[in-house]
Amino acid sequence: MVALVLAGCGEARVDRSGEADQWDQWARGVEARYPVGDGQGHGPDVGSDEWARALQWKLGIVDGEGHGPDIGSAEWRGAVEQKIGK
């Protein structure tokens, strides 16, 4: 039981329609151009749900109540690319 609890504590990775490898590659490219962390290894794991939420808040893709495109959707990725300048 403890192993299940500990395994459940790991940070989830965003997986959109079986495109996890593409998502990870895209997320690493975004992070290289627009870091979410502090540059010293502090911050969410690149590509994780936490990273995506932090990125959308940092870029202003969502409003004050958290409304905006679904994380990982084509619309969301387009908004990120537009904000950081592809």
N, CA, C and O atoms as a Maestro MAE file, in Angstrom:
{
 s_m_m2io_version
 :::
 2.0.0
}

f_m_ct {
 s_m_title
 :::
 protein
 m_atom[344] {
  # First column is atom index #
  i_m_mmod_type
  r_m_x_coord
  r_m_y_coord
  r_m_z_coord
  i_m_residue_number
  s_m_chain_name
  s_m_pdb_residue_name
  s_m_pdb_atom_name
  i_m_atomic_number
  :::
  1 25 0.821 -1.192 0.000 1 A "MET " " N  " 7
  2 3 0.000 0.000 0.000 1 A "MET " " CA " 6
  3 2 0.865 1.257 0.000 1 A "MET " " C  " 6
  4 15 0.557 2.221 -0.701 1 A "MET " " O  " 8
  5 25 1.937 1.253 0.774 2 A "VAL " " N  " 7
  6 3 2.811 2.416 0.836 2 A "VAL " " CA " 6
  7 2 3.426 2.703 -0.534 2 A "VAL " " C  " 6
  8 15 3.538 3.862 -0.934 2 A "VAL " " O  " 8
  9 25 3.820 1.661 -1.247 3 A "ALA " " N  " 7
  10 3 4.410 1.855 -2.576 3 A "ALA " " CA " 6
  11 2 3.432 2.529 -3.519 3 A "ALA " " C  " 6
  12 15 3.824 3.358 -4.340 3 A "ALA " " O  " 8
  13 25 2.171 2.178 -3.407 4 A "LEU " " N  " 7
  14 3 1.165 2.808 -4.259 4 A "LEU " " CA " 6
  15 2 1.003 4.281 -3.925 4 A "LEU " " C  " 6
  16 15 0.850 5.117 -4.815 4 A "LEU " " O  " 8
  17 25 1.038 4.589 -2.646 5 A "VAL " " N  " 7
  18 3 0.912 5.978 -2.222 5 A "VAL " " CA " 6
  19 2 2.110 6.772 -2.715 5 A "VAL " " C  " 6
  20 15 1.947 7.868 -3.251 5 A "VAL " " O  " 8
  21 25 3.305 6.238 -2.543 6 A "LEU " " N  " 7
  22 3 4.498 6.953 -2.985 6 A "LEU " " CA " 6
  23 2 4.527 7.096 -4.494 6 A "LEU " " C  " 6
  24 15 4.901 8.151 -5.006 6 A "LEU " " O  " 8
  25 25 4.141 6.062 -5.209 7 A "ALA " " N  " 7
  26 3 4.116 6.148 -6.664 7 A "ALA " " CA " 6
  27 2 3.119 7.205 -7.113 7 A "ALA " " C  " 6
  28 15 3.329 7.867 -8.129 7 A "ALA " " O  " 8
  29 25 2.041 7.365 -6.366 8 A "GLY " " N  " 7
  30 3 1.038 8.364 -6.707 8 A "GLY " " CA " 6
  31 2 1.478 9.778 -6.403 8 A "GLY " " C  " 6
  32 15 0.821 10.729 -6.825 8 A "GLY " " O  " 8
  33 25 2.578 9.941 -5.679 9 A "CYS " " N  " 7
  34 3 3.055 11.272 -5.322 9 A "CYS " " CA " 6
  35 2 3.896 11.910 -6.416 9 A "CYS " " C  " 6
  36 15 4.168 13.109 -6.362 9 A "CYS " " O  " 8
  37 25 4.311 11.132 -7.407 10 A "GLY " " N  " 7
  38 3 5.118 11.680 -8.489 10 A "GLY " " CA " 6
  39 2 4.337 12.688 -9.295 10 A "GLY " " C  " 6
  40 15 3.108 12.639 -9.346 10 A "GLY " " O  " 8
  41 25 5.032 13.583 -9.909 11 A "GLU " " N  " 7
  42 3 4.389 14.634 -10.685 11 A "GLU " " CA " 6
  43 2 3.895 14.071 -12.010 11 A "GLU " " C  " 6
  44 15 4.654 13.424 -12.732 11 A "GLU " " O  " 8
  45 25 2.659 14.306 -12.326 12 A "ALA " " N  " 7
  46 3 2.067 13.781 -13.563 12 A "ALA " " CA " 6
  47 2 2.597 14.539 -14.770 12 A "ALA " " C  " 6
  48 15 2.843 15.744 -14.703 12 A "ALA " " O  " 8
  49 25 2.767 13.828 -15.862 13 A "ARG " " N  " 7
  50 3 3.172 14.425 -17.132 13 A "ARG " " CA " 6
  51 2 1.931 14.610 -17.983 13 A "ARG " " C  " 6
  52 15 1.023 13.779 -17.949 13 A "ARG " " O  " 8
  53 25 1.885 15.663 -18.725 14 A "VAL " " N  " 7
  54 3 0.763 15.888 -19.623 14 A "VAL " " CA " 6
  55 2 0.873 14.904 -20.773 14 A "VAL " " C  " 6
  56 15 1.931 14.784 -21.390 14 A "VAL " " O  " 8
  57 25 -0.213 14.197 -21.065 15 A "ASP " " N  " 7
  58 3 -0.248 13.245 -22.174 15 A "ASP " " CA " 6
  59 2 -1.475 13.548 -23.003 15 A "ASP " " C  " 6
  60 15 -2.593 13.250 -22.582 15 A "ASP " " O  " 8
  61 25 -1.295 14.118 -24.143 16 A "ARG " " N  " 7
  62 3 -2.396 14.512 -25.002 16 A "ARG " " CA " 6
  63 2 -2.495 13.572 -26.191 16 A "ARG " " C  " 6
  64 15 -1.640 13.599 -27.076 16 A "ARG " " O  " 8
  65 25 -3.531 12.738 -26.220 17 A "SER " " N  " 7
  66 3 -3.841 11.849 -27.341 17 A "SER " " CA " 6
  67 2 -2.665 11.000 -27.791 17 A "SER " " C  " 6
  68 15 -2.423 10.880 -28.992 17 A "SER " " O  " 8
  69 25 -1.935 10.412 -26.865 18 A "GLY " " N  " 7
  70 3 -0.835 9.525 -27.222 18 A "GLY " " CA " 6
  71 2 0.356 10.229 -27.829 18 A "GLY " " C  " 6
  72 15 1.191 9.582 -28.460 18 A "GLY " " O  " 8
  73 25 0.459 11.517 -27.663 19 A "GLU " " N  " 7
  74 3 1.556 12.285 -28.250 19 A "GLU " " CA " 6
  75 2 2.536 12.747 -27.180 19 A "GLU " " C  " 6
  76 15 3.057 13.860 -27.251 19 A "GLU " " O  " 8
  77 25 2.785 11.900 -26.194 20 A "ALA " " N  " 7
  78 3 3.640 12.302 -25.071 20 A "ALA " " CA " 6
  79 2 5.035 12.701 -25.525 20 A "ALA " " C  " 6
  80 15 5.588 13.676 -25.015 20 A "ALA " " O  " 8
  81 25 5.622 11.966 -26.477 21 A "ASP " " N  " 7
  82 3 6.968 12.309 -26.944 21 A "ASP " " CA " 6
  83 2 6.977 13.670 -27.635 21 A "ASP " " C  " 6
  84 15 7.894 14.466 -27.434 21 A "ASP " " O  " 8
  85 25 5.962 13.933 -28.444 22 A "GLN " " N  " 7
  86 3 5.877 15.232 -29.115 22 A "GLN " " CA " 6
  87 2 5.678 16.343 -28.097 22 A "GLN " " C  " 6
  88 15 6.271 17.415 -28.211 22 A "GLN " " O  " 8
  89 25 4.836 16.080 -27.096 23 A "TRP " " N  " 7
  90 3 4.604 17.076 -26.049 23 A "TRP " " CA " 6
  91 2 5.898 17.385 -25.318 23 A "TRP " " C  " 6
  92 15 6.232 18.551 -25.110 23 A "TRP " " O  " 8
  93 25 6.639 16.332 -24.920 24 A "ASP " " N  " 7
  94 3 7.894 16.530 -24.188 24 A "ASP " " CA " 6
  95 2 8.892 17.336 -25.016 24 A "ASP " " C  " 6
  96 15 9.548 18.238 -24.495 24 A "ASP " " O  " 8
  97 25 9.007 17.017 -26.284 25 A "GLN " " N  " 7
  98 3 9.930 17.747 -27.163 25 A "GLN " " CA " 6
  99 2 9.497 19.201 -27.283 25 A "GLN " " C  " 6
  100 15 10.326 20.107 -27.191 25 A "GLN " " O  " 8
  101 25 8.218 19.427 -27.485 26 A "TRP " " N  " 7
  102 3 7.698 20.785 -27.603 26 A "TRP " " CA " 6
  103 2 7.937 21.554 -26.303 26 A "TRP " " C  " 6
  104 15 8.389 22.698 -26.333 26 A "TRP " " O  " 8
  105 25 7.635 20.927 -25.166 27 A "ALA " " N  " 7
  106 3 7.795 21.579 -23.867 27 A "ALA " " CA " 6
  107 2 9.254 21.950 -23.609 27 A "ALA " " C  " 6
  108 15 9.533 23.039 -23.107 27 A "ALA " " O  " 8
  109 25 10.181 21.063 -23.943 28 A "ARG " " N  " 7
  110 3 11.612 21.372 -23.762 28 A "ARG " " CA " 6
  111 2 12.018 22.562 -24.632 28 A "ARG " " C  " 6
  112 15 12.803 23.406 -24.202 28 A "ARG " " O  " 8
  113 25 11.488 22.630 -25.847 29 A "GLY " " N  " 7
  114 3 11.784 23.766 -26.728 29 A "GLY " " CA " 6
  115 2 11.250 25.068 -26.173 29 A "GLY " " C  " 6
  116 15 11.919 26.099 -26.239 29 A "GLY " " O  " 8
  117 25 10.038 25.023 -25.623 30 A "VAL " " N  " 7
  118 3 9.454 26.221 -25.007 30 A "VAL " " CA " 6
  119 2 10.276 26.631 -23.803 30 A "VAL " " C  " 6
  120 15 10.593 27.809 -23.640 30 A "VAL " " O  " 8
  121 25 10.623 25.679 -22.961 31 A "GLU " " N  " 7
  122 3 11.403 25.975 -21.755 31 A "GLU " " CA " 6
  123 2 12.757 26.586 -22.104 31 A "GLU " " C  " 6
  124 15 13.254 27.451 -21.384 31 A "GLU " " O  " 8
  125 25 13.354 26.137 -23.207 32 A "ALA " " N  " 7
  126 3 14.651 26.689 -23.633 32 A "ALA " " CA " 6
  127 2 14.519 28.159 -24.031 32 A "ALA " " C  " 6
  128 15 15.441 28.949 -23.831 32 A "ALA " " O  " 8
  129 25 13.367 28.516 -24.593 33 A "ARG " " N  " 7
  130 3 13.149 29.903 -25.038 33 A "ARG " " CA " 6
  131 2 12.526 30.772 -23.961 33 A "ARG " " C  " 6
  132 15 12.758 31.980 -23.922 33 A "ARG " " O  " 8
  133 25 11.731 30.159 -23.081 34 A "TYR " " N  " 7
  134 3 11.005 30.917 -22.066 34 A "TYR " " CA " 6
  135 2 10.949 30.099 -20.772 34 A "TYR " " C  " 6
  136 15 9.949 29.433 -20.504 34 A "TYR " " O  " 8
  137 25 12.010 30.145 -19.973 35 A "PRO " " N  " 7
  138 3 12.089 29.314 -18.769 35 A "PRO " " CA " 6
  139 2 11.000 29.642 -17.746 35 A "PRO " " C  " 6
  140 15 10.698 30.806 -17.483 35 A "PRO " " O  " 8
  141 25 10.429 28.600 -17.189 36 A "VAL " " N  " 7
  142 3 9.436 28.747 -16.133 36 A "VAL " " CA " 6
  143 2 10.130 28.736 -14.777 36 A "VAL " " C  " 6
  144 15 9.709 29.442 -13.861 36 A "VAL " " O  " 8
  145 25 11.184 27.949 -14.642 37 A "GLY " " N  " 7
  146 3 11.929 27.865 -13.387 37 A "GLY " " CA " 6
  147 2 12.821 29.075 -13.190 37 A "GLY " " C  " 6
  148 15 12.736 30.054 -13.932 37 A "GLY " " O  " 8
  149 25 13.664 28.999 -12.197 38 A "ASP " " N  " 7
  150 3 14.531 30.127 -11.864 38 A "ASP " " CA " 6
  151 2 15.936 30.003 -12.443 38 A "ASP " " C  " 6
  152 15 16.808 30.812 -12.128 38 A "ASP " " O  " 8
  153 25 16.161 29.001 -13.285 39 A "GLY " " N  " 7
  154 3 17.472 28.825 -13.884 39 A "GLY " " CA " 6
  155 2 18.462 28.081 -13.001 39 A "GLY " " C  " 6
  156 15 19.585 27.808 -13.424 39 A "GLY " " O  " 8
  157 25 18.063 27.755 -11.790 40 A "GLN " " N  " 7
  158 3 18.930 27.043 -10.862 40 A "GLN " " CA " 6
  159 2 18.349 25.683 -10.492 40 A "GLN " " C  " 6
  160 15 18.694 25.112 -9.457 40 A "GLN " " O  " 8
  161 25 17.474 25.175 -11.337 41 A "GLY " " N  " 7
  162 3 16.889 23.869 -11.091 41 A "GLY " " CA " 6
  163 2 15.670 23.881 -10.193 41 A "GLY " " C  " 6
  164 15 15.156 22.824 -9.826 41 A "GLY " " O  " 8
  165 25 15.204 25.063 -9.836 42 A "HIS " " N  " 7
  166 3 14.014 25.165 -9.003 42 A "HIS " " CA " 6
  167 2 12.817 25.461 -9.897 42 A "HIS " " C  " 6
  168 15 12.843 26.383 -10.713 42 A "HIS " " O  " 8
  169 25 11.815 24.698 -9.734 43 A "GLY " " N  " 7
  170 3 10.611 24.887 -10.523 43 A "GLY " " CA " 6
  171 2 10.042 23.542 -10.912 43 A "GLY " " C  " 6
  172 15 10.627 22.499 -10.620 43 A "GLY " " O  " 8
  173 25 8.909 23.572 -11.565 44 A "PRO " " N  " 7
  174 3 8.255 22.314 -11.934 44 A "PRO " " CA " 6
  175 2 9.015 21.576 -13.024 44 A "PRO " " C  " 6
  176 15 9.778 22.177 -13.780 44 A "PRO " " O  " 8
  177 25 8.799 20.264 -13.096 45 A "ASP " " N  " 7
  178 3 9.402 19.456 -14.157 45 A "ASP " " CA " 6
  179 2 8.840 19.903 -15.505 45 A "ASP " " C  " 6
  180 15 7.628 20.039 -15.670 45 A "ASP " " O  " 8
  181 25 9.727 20.127 -16.454 46 A "VAL " " N  " 7
  182 3 9.314 20.576 -17.782 46 A "VAL " " CA " 6
  183 2 8.370 19.550 -18.389 46 A "VAL " " C  " 6
  184 15 8.668 18.356 -18.424 46 A "VAL " " O  " 8
  185 25 7.225 20.035 -18.866 47 A "GLY " " N  " 7
  186 3 6.234 19.183 -19.491 47 A "GLY " " CA " 6
  187 2 5.163 18.663 -18.555 47 A "GLY " " C  " 6
  188 15 4.174 18.084 -19.004 47 A "GLY " " O  " 8
  189 25 5.348 18.863 -17.255 48 A "SER " " N  " 7
  190 3 4.353 18.383 -16.292 48 A "SER " " CA " 6
  191 2 3.129 19.299 -16.295 48 A "SER " " C  " 6
  192 15 3.169 20.407 -16.830 48 A "SER " " O  " 8
  193 25 2.051 18.822 -15.694 49 A "ASP " " N  " 7
  194 3 0.860 19.666 -15.555 49 A "ASP " " CA " 6
  195 2 1.195 20.943 -14.792 49 A "ASP " " C  " 6
  196 15 0.744 22.030 -15.151 49 A "ASP " " O  " 8
  197 25 1.991 20.799 -13.735 50 A "GLU " " N  " 7
  198 3 2.375 21.968 -12.935 50 A "GLU " " CA " 6
  199 2 3.148 22.975 -13.787 50 A "GLU " " C  " 6
  200 15 2.921 24.180 -13.684 50 A "GLU " " O  " 8
  201 25 4.050 22.487 -14.620 51 A "TRP " " N  " 7
  202 3 4.826 23.356 -15.514 51 A "TRP " " CA " 6
  203 2 3.893 24.091 -16.474 51 A "TRP " " C  " 6
  204 15 4.022 25.300 -16.665 51 A "TRP " " O  " 8
  205 25 2.960 23.366 -17.072 52 A "ALA " " N  " 7
  206 3 2.037 23.966 -18.036 52 A "ALA " " CA " 6
  207 2 1.167 25.027 -17.371 52 A "ALA " " C  " 6
  208 15 0.929 26.087 -17.950 52 A "ALA " " O  " 8
  209 25 0.693 24.747 -16.164 53 A "ARG " " N  " 7
  210 3 -0.117 25.747 -15.451 53 A "ARG " " CA " 6
  211 2 0.711 26.985 -15.132 53 A "ARG " " C  " 6
  212 15 0.238 28.109 -15.306 53 A "ARG " " O  " 8
  213 25 1.945 26.789 -14.665 54 A "ALA " " N  " 7
  214 3 2.819 27.929 -14.357 54 A "ALA " " CA " 6
  215 2 3.107 28.739 -15.614 54 A "ALA " " C  " 6
  216 15 3.110 29.970 -15.580 54 A "ALA " " O  " 8
  217 25 3.349 28.050 -16.717 55 A "LEU " " N  " 7
  218 3 3.637 28.731 -17.977 55 A "LEU " " CA " 6
  219 2 2.453 29.574 -18.425 55 A "LEU " " C  " 6
  220 15 2.629 30.725 -18.824 55 A "LEU " " O  " 8
  221 25 1.250 29.014 -18.364 56 A "GLN " " N  " 7
  222 3 0.095 29.772 -18.840 56 A "GLN " " CA " 6
  223 2 -0.171 30.995 -17.976 56 A "GLN " " C  " 6
  224 15 -0.601 32.027 -18.491 56 A "GLN " " O  " 8
  225 25 0.077 30.900 -16.663 57 A "TRP " " N  " 7
  226 3 -0.095 32.066 -15.790 57 A "TRP " " CA " 6
  227 2 0.988 33.104 -16.073 57 A "TRP " " C  " 6
  228 15 0.712 34.302 -16.138 57 A "TRP " " O  " 8
  229 25 2.211 32.633 -16.240 58 A "LYS " " N  " 7
  230 3 3.333 33.538 -16.489 58 A "LYS " " CA " 6
  231 2 3.149 34.297 -17.800 58 A "LYS " " C  " 6
  232 15 3.510 35.470 -17.895 58 A "LYS " " O  " 8
  233 25 2.589 33.631 -18.812 59 A "LEU " " N  " 7
  234 3 2.375 34.248 -20.114 59 A "LEU " " CA " 6
  235 2 1.069 35.023 -20.213 59 A "LEU " " C  " 6
  236 15 0.871 35.784 -21.160 59 A "LEU " " O  " 8
  237 25 0.187 34.842 -19.255 60 A "GLY " " N  " 7
  238 3 -1.099 35.533 -19.286 60 A "GLY " " CA " 6
  239 2 -2.080 34.924 -20.281 60 A "GLY " " C  " 6
  240 15 -2.917 35.630 -20.843 60 A "GLY " " O  " 8
  241 25 -1.978 33.623 -20.498 61 A "ILE " " N  " 7
  242 3 -2.877 32.937 -21.420 61 A "ILE " " CA " 6
  243 2 -4.247 32.717 -20.775 61 A "ILE " " C  " 6
  244 15 -5.240 32.545 -21.481 61 A "ILE " " O  " 8
  245 25 -4.307 32.721 -19.464 62 A "VAL " " N  " 7
  246 3 -5.571 32.556 -18.747 62 A "VAL " " CA " 6
  247 2 -5.903 33.857 -18.032 62 A "VAL " " C  " 6
  248 15 -5.022 34.665 -17.737 62 A "VAL " " O  " 8
  249 25 -7.201 34.046 -17.757 63 A "ASP " " N  " 7
  250 3 -7.599 35.242 -17.031 63 A "ASP " " CA " 6
  251 2 -7.429 35.033 -15.524 63 A "ASP " " C  " 6
  252 15 -6.954 33.982 -15.093 63 A "ASP " " O  " 8
  253 25 -7.804 35.998 -14.751 64 A "GLY " " N  " 7
  254 3 -7.634 35.944 -13.307 64 A "GLY " " CA " 6
  255 2 -8.355 34.798 -12.631 64 A "GLY " " C  " 6
  256 15 -8.011 34.419 -11.511 64 A "GLY " " O  " 8
  257 25 -9.357 34.240 -13.305 65 A "GLU " " N  " 7
  258 3 -10.101 33.114 -12.745 65 A "GLU " " CA " 6
  259 2 -9.640 31.783 -13.317 65 A "GLU " " C  " 6
  260 15 -10.217 30.739 -13.010 65 A "GLU " " O  " 8
  261 25 -8.603 31.813 -14.148 66 A "GLY " " N  " 7
  262 3 -8.056 30.581 -14.704 66 A "GLY " " CA " 6
  263 2 -8.736 30.102 -15.975 66 A "GLY " " C  " 6
  264 15 -8.520 28.970 -16.407 66 A "GLY " " O  " 8
  265 25 -9.558 30.959 -16.578 67 A "HIS " " N  " 7
  266 3 -10.239 30.584 -17.815 67 A "HIS " " CA " 6
  267 2 -9.342 30.834 -19.016 67 A "HIS " " C  " 6
  268 15 -8.723 31.890 -19.142 67 A "HIS " " O  " 8
  269 25 -9.285 29.852 -19.885 68 A "GLY " " N  " 7
  270 3 -8.494 29.962 -21.101 68 A "GLY " " CA " 6
  271 2 -8.555 28.640 -21.842 68 A "GLY " " C  " 6
  272 15 -9.330 27.754 -21.481 68 A "GLY " " O  " 8
  273 25 -7.746 28.506 -22.870 69 A "PRO " " N  " 7
  274 3 -7.739 27.255 -23.628 69 A "PRO " " CA " 6
  275 2 -7.312 26.076 -22.750 69 A "PRO " " C  " 6
  276 15 -6.574 26.248 -21.779 69 A "PRO " " O  " 8
  277 25 -7.780 24.886 -23.101 70 A "ASP " " N  " 7
  278 3 -7.390 23.671 -22.380 70 A "ASP " " CA " 6
  279 2 -5.892 23.448 -22.526 70 A "ASP " " C  " 6
  280 15 -5.354 23.523 -23.631 70 A "ASP " " O  " 8
  281 25 -5.219 23.172 -21.413 71 A "ILE " " N  " 7
  282 3 -3.782 22.930 -21.426 71 A "ILE " " CA " 6
  283 2 -3.462 21.800 -22.403 71 A "ILE " " C  " 6
  284 15 -4.079 20.735 -22.368 71 A "ILE " " O  " 8
  285 25 -2.501 22.051 -23.261 72 A "GLY " " N  " 7
  286 3 -2.037 21.048 -24.213 72 A "GLY " " CA " 6
  287 2 -2.793 21.040 -25.524 72 A "GLY " " C  " 6
  288 15 -2.352 20.402 -26.480 72 A "GLY " " O  " 8
  289 25 -3.924 21.732 -25.597 73 A "SER " " N  " 7
  290 3 -4.696 21.757 -26.839 73 A "SER " " CA " 6
  291 2 -3.945 22.554 -27.902 73 A "SER " " C  " 6
  292 15 -3.024 23.309 -27.592 73 A "SER " " O  " 8
  293 25 -4.348 22.379 -29.151 74 A "ALA " " N  " 7
  294 3 -3.724 23.132 -30.253 74 A "ALA " " CA " 6
  295 2 -3.882 24.633 -30.028 74 A "ALA " " C  " 6
  296 15 -2.966 25.406 -30.306 74 A "ALA " " O  " 8
  297 25 -5.046 25.041 -29.525 75 A "GLU " " N  " 7
  298 3 -5.284 26.462 -29.236 75 A "GLU " " CA " 6
  299 2 -4.325 26.960 -28.154 75 A "GLU " " C  " 6
  300 15 -3.773 28.055 -28.261 75 A "GLU " " O  " 8
  301 25 -4.132 26.150 -27.112 76 A "TRP " " N  " 7
  302 3 -3.248 26.521 -26.010 76 A "TRP " " CA " 6
  303 2 -1.808 26.639 -26.493 76 A "TRP " " C  " 6
  304 15 -1.119 27.613 -26.191 76 A "TRP " " O  " 8
  305 25 -1.358 25.631 -27.251 77 A "ARG " " N  " 7
  306 3 0.008 25.671 -27.785 77 A "ARG " " CA " 6
  307 2 0.204 26.879 -28.690 77 A "ARG " " C  " 6
  308 15 1.249 27.529 -28.647 77 A "ARG " " O  " 8
  309 25 -0.799 27.179 -29.510 78 A "GLY " " N  " 7
  310 3 -0.712 28.352 -30.379 78 A "GLY " " CA " 6
  311 2 -0.592 29.633 -29.582 78 A "GLY " " C  " 6
  312 15 0.167 30.528 -29.954 78 A "GLY " " O  " 8
  313 25 -1.338 29.733 -28.482 79 A "ALA " " N  " 7
  314 3 -1.267 30.924 -27.623 79 A "ALA " " CA " 6
  315 2 0.111 31.045 -26.989 79 A "ALA " " C  " 6
  316 15 0.651 32.146 -26.879 79 A "ALA " " O  " 8
  317 25 0.682 29.920 -26.571 80 A "VAL " " N  " 7
  318 3 2.034 29.928 -26.003 80 A "VAL " " CA " 6
  319 2 3.032 30.404 -27.063 80 A "VAL " " C  " 6
  320 15 3.844 31.293 -26.808 80 A "VAL " " O  " 8
  321 25 2.962 29.807 -28.247 81 A "GLU " " N  " 7
  322 3 3.892 30.171 -29.325 81 A "GLU " " CA " 6
  323 2 3.766 31.655 -29.679 81 A "GLU " " C  " 6
  324 15 4.769 32.330 -29.914 81 A "GLU " " O  " 8
  325 25 2.535 32.156 -29.715 82 A "GLN " " N  " 7
  326 3 2.314 33.569 -30.034 82 A "GLN " " CA " 6
  327 2 2.953 34.460 -28.970 82 A "GLN " " C  " 6
  328 15 3.590 35.461 -29.297 82 A "GLN " " O  " 8
  329 25 2.785 34.102 -27.717 83 A "LYS " " N  " 7
  330 3 3.327 34.914 -26.618 83 A "LYS " " CA " 6
  331 2 4.851 34.913 -26.567 83 A "LYS " " C  " 6
  332 15 5.463 35.942 -26.280 83 A "LYS " " O  " 8
  333 25 5.468 33.762 -26.844 84 A "ILE " " N  " 7
  334 3 6.930 33.680 -26.718 84 A "ILE " " CA " 6
  335 2 7.634 33.969 -28.040 84 A "ILE " " C  " 6
  336 15 8.857 34.099 -28.079 84 A "ILE " " O  " 8
  337 25 6.861 34.070 -29.128 85 A "GLY " " N  " 7
  338 3 7.451 34.376 -30.426 85 A "GLY " " CA " 6
  339 2 8.165 33.169 -31.007 85 A "GLY " " C  " 6
  340 15 9.355 32.955 -30.776 85 A "GLY " " O  " 8
  341 25 7.421 32.394 -31.757 86 A "LYS " " N  " 7
  342 3 7.964 31.151 -32.331 86 A "LYS " " CA " 6
  343 2 9.138 31.413 -33.234 86 A "LYS " " C  " 6
  344 15 9.707 30.476 -33.795 86 A "LYS " " O  " 8
  :::
 }
 m_bond[343] {
  # First column is bond index #
  i_m_from
  i_m_to
  i_m_order
  :::
  1 1 2 1
  2 2 3 1
  3 3 4 2
  4 3 5 1
  5 5 6 1
  6 6 7 1
  7 7 8 2
  8 7 9 1
  9 9 10 1
  10 10 11 1
  11 11 12 2
  12 11 13 1
  13 13 14 1
  14 14 15 1
  15 15 16 2
  16 15 17 1
  17 17 18 1
  18 18 19 1
  19 19 20 2
  20 19 21 1
  21 21 22 1
  22 22 23 1
  23 23 24 2
  24 23 25 1
  25 25 26 1
  26 26 27 1
  27 27 28 2
  28 27 29 1
  29 29 30 1
  30 30 31 1
  31 31 32 2
  32 31 33 1
  33 33 34 1
  34 34 35 1
  35 35 36 2
  36 35 37 1
  37 37 38 1
  38 38 39 1
  39 39 40 2
  40 39 41 1
  41 41 42 1
  42 42 43 1
  43 43 44 2
  44 43 45 1
  45 45 46 1
  46 46 47 1
  47 47 48 2
  48 47 49 1
  49 49 50 1
  50 50 51 1
  51 51 52 2
  52 51 53 1
  53 53 54 1
  54 54 55 1
  55 55 56 2
  56 55 57 1
  57 57 58 1
  58 58 59 1
  59 59 60 2
  60 59 61 1
  61 61 62 1
  62 62 63 1
  63 63 64 2
  64 63 65 1
  65 65 66 1
  66 66 67 1
  67 67 68 2
  68 67 69 1
  69 69 70 1
  70 70 71 1
  71 71 72 2
  72 71 73 1
  73 73 74 1
  74 74 75 1
  75 75 76 2
  76 75 77 1
  77 77 78 1
  78 78 79 1
  79 79 80 2
  80 79 81 1
  81 81 82 1
  82 82 83 1
  83 83 84 2
  84 83 85 1
  85 85 86 1
  86 86 87 1
  87 87 88 2
  88 87 89 1
  89 89 90 1
  90 90 91 1
  91 91 92 2
  92 91 93 1
  93 93 94 1
  94 94 95 1
  95 95 96 2
  96 95 97 1
  97 97 98 1
  98 98 99 1
  99 99 100 2
  100 99 101 1
  101 101 102 1
  102 102 103 1
  103 103 104 2
  104 103 105 1
  105 105 106 1
  106 106 107 1
  107 107 108 2
  108 107 109 1
  109 109 110 1
  110 110 111 1
  111 111 112 2
  112 111 113 1
  113 113 114 1
  114 114 115 1
  115 115 116 2
  116 115 117 1
  117 117 118 1
  118 118 119 1
  119 119 120 2
  120 119 121 1
  121 121 122 1
  122 122 123 1
  123 123 124 2
  124 123 125 1
  125 125 126 1
  126 126 127 1
  127 127 128 2
  128 127 129 1
  129 129 130 1
  130 130 131 1
  131 131 132 2
  132 131 133 1
  133 133 134 1
  134 134 135 1
  135 135 136 2
  136 135 137 1
  137 137 138 1
  138 138 139 1
  139 139 140 2
  140 139 141 1
  141 141 142 1
  142 142 143 1
  143 143 144 2
  144 143 145 1
  145 145 146 1
  146 146 147 1
  147 147 148 2
  148 147 149 1
  149 149 150 1
  150 150 151 1
  151 151 152 2
  152 151 153 1
  153 153 154 1
  154 154 155 1
  155 155 156 2
  156 155 157 1
  157 157 158 1
  158 158 159 1
  159 159 160 2
  160 159 161 1
  161 161 162 1
  162 162 163 1
  163 163 164 2
  164 163 165 1
  165 165 166 1
  166 166 167 1
  167 167 168 2
  168 167 169 1
  169 169 170 1
  170 170 171 1
  171 171 172 2
  172 171 173 1
  173 173 174 1
  174 174 175 1
  175 175 176 2
  176 175 177 1
  177 177 178 1
  178 178 179 1
  179 179 180 2
  180 179 181 1
  181 181 182 1
  182 182 183 1
  183 183 184 2
  184 183 185 1
  185 185 186 1
  186 186 187 1
  187 187 188 2
  188 187 189 1
  189 189 190 1
  190 190 191 1
  191 191 192 2
  192 191 193 1
  193 193 194 1
  194 194 195 1
  195 195 196 2
  196 195 197 1
  197 197 198 1
  198 198 199 1
  199 199 200 2
  200 199 201 1
  201 201 202 1
  202 202 203 1
  203 203 204 2
  204 203 205 1
  205 205 206 1
  206 206 207 1
  207 207 208 2
  208 207 209 1
  209 209 210 1
  210 210 211 1
  211 211 212 2
  212 211 213 1
  213 213 214 1
  214 214 215 1
  215 215 216 2
  216 215 217 1
  217 217 218 1
  218 218 219 1
  219 219 220 2
  220 219 221 1
  221 221 222 1
  222 222 223 1
  223 223 224 2
  224 223 225 1
  225 225 226 1
  226 226 227 1
  227 227 228 2
  228 227 229 1
  229 229 230 1
  230 230 231 1
  231 231 232 2
  232 231 233 1
  233 233 234 1
  234 234 235 1
  235 235 236 2
  236 235 237 1
  237 237 238 1
  238 238 239 1
  239 239 240 2
  240 239 241 1
  241 241 242 1
  242 242 243 1
  243 243 244 2
  244 243 245 1
  245 245 246 1
  246 246 247 1
  247 247 248 2
  248 247 249 1
  249 249 250 1
  250 250 251 1
  251 251 252 2
  252 251 253 1
  253 253 254 1
  254 254 255 1
  255 255 256 2
  256 255 257 1
  257 257 258 1
  258 258 259 1
  259 259 260 2
  260 259 261 1
  261 261 262 1
  262 262 263 1
  263 263 264 2
  264 263 265 1
  265 265 266 1
  266 266 267 1
  267 267 268 2
  268 267 269 1
  269 269 270 1
  270 270 271 1
  271 271 272 2
  272 271 273 1
  273 273 274 1
  274 274 275 1
  275 275 276 2
  276 275 277 1
  277 277 278 1
  278 278 279 1
  279 279 280 2
  280 279 281 1
  281 281 282 1
  282 282 283 1
  283 283 284 2
  284 283 285 1
  285 285 286 1
  286 286 287 1
  287 287 288 2
  288 287 289 1
  289 289 290 1
  290 290 291 1
  291 291 292 2
  292 291 293 1
  293 293 294 1
  294 294 295 1
  295 295 296 2
  296 295 297 1
  297 297 298 1
  298 298 299 1
  299 299 300 2
  300 299 301 1
  301 301 302 1
  302 302 303 1
  303 303 304 2
  304 303 305 1
  305 305 306 1
  306 306 307 1
  307 307 308 2
  308 307 309 1
  309 309 310 1
  310 310 311 1
  311 311 312 2
  312 311 313 1
  313 313 314 1
  314 314 315 1
  315 315 316 2
  316 315 317 1
  317 317 318 1
  318 318 319 1
  319 319 320 2
  320 319 321 1
  321 321 322 1
  322 322 323 1
  323 323 324 2
  324 323 325 1
  325 325 326 1
  326 326 327 1
  327 327 328 2
  328 327 329 1
  329 329 330 1
  330 330 331 1
  331 331 332 2
  332 331 333 1
  333 333 334 1
  334 334 335 1
  335 335 336 2
  336 335 337 1
  337 337 338 1
  338 338 339 1
  339 339 340 2
  340 339 341 1
  341 341 342 1
  342 342 343 1
  343 343 344 2
  :::
 }
}
